Amino acid sequence: MRVAISCDHAGFPLKAAVLETVAKLGHEVLDFGTFGPESVDFPDFAEKACRAIQRGEAERGIILCGSGVGVVITANKFKGIYAGLCHDTYSAHQGVEHDFMNVLCLGGQVVGPAVARELVAAFLSATFDGGERFVRRVNKMKKLEEEG
């Protein structure tokens, strides 16, 4: 699977653990920055990962900022992006299985590298359940997205 990864300066310290985990799990990493600790605006970097998914360059994304809140709000502005802020492994896999989540958002100042590795593994190993009730709910979300 191709995974788009991006972060702002506050997520940057956690980015190395995320990149390493994605690669270790056998996935292709698409790194959209930032590439250093200098202050940048999180919407610019969240957009890069989300656009890669929209263009079909990546199947999933992982984006980071300080709390994860800014990037999850930004990501969910993009059509076809279903982002969730997860700081526990249950949400990281259940969001994919039941809610069609395709972008994992993490707070670099909230979780450390060990937890981030577990969250990434849970997110990337999960697949959408496809059960009738989950499909029905996802279709309702998509309808709302279309209606704006």
Beta strands, then each sheet from edge to edge (+ up, - down):
strand 1: 2-7
strand 2: 28-31
strand 3: 60-65
strand 4: 83-85
strand 5: 103-107
sheet 1: 2+ 1+ 3+ 5+ 4+
end
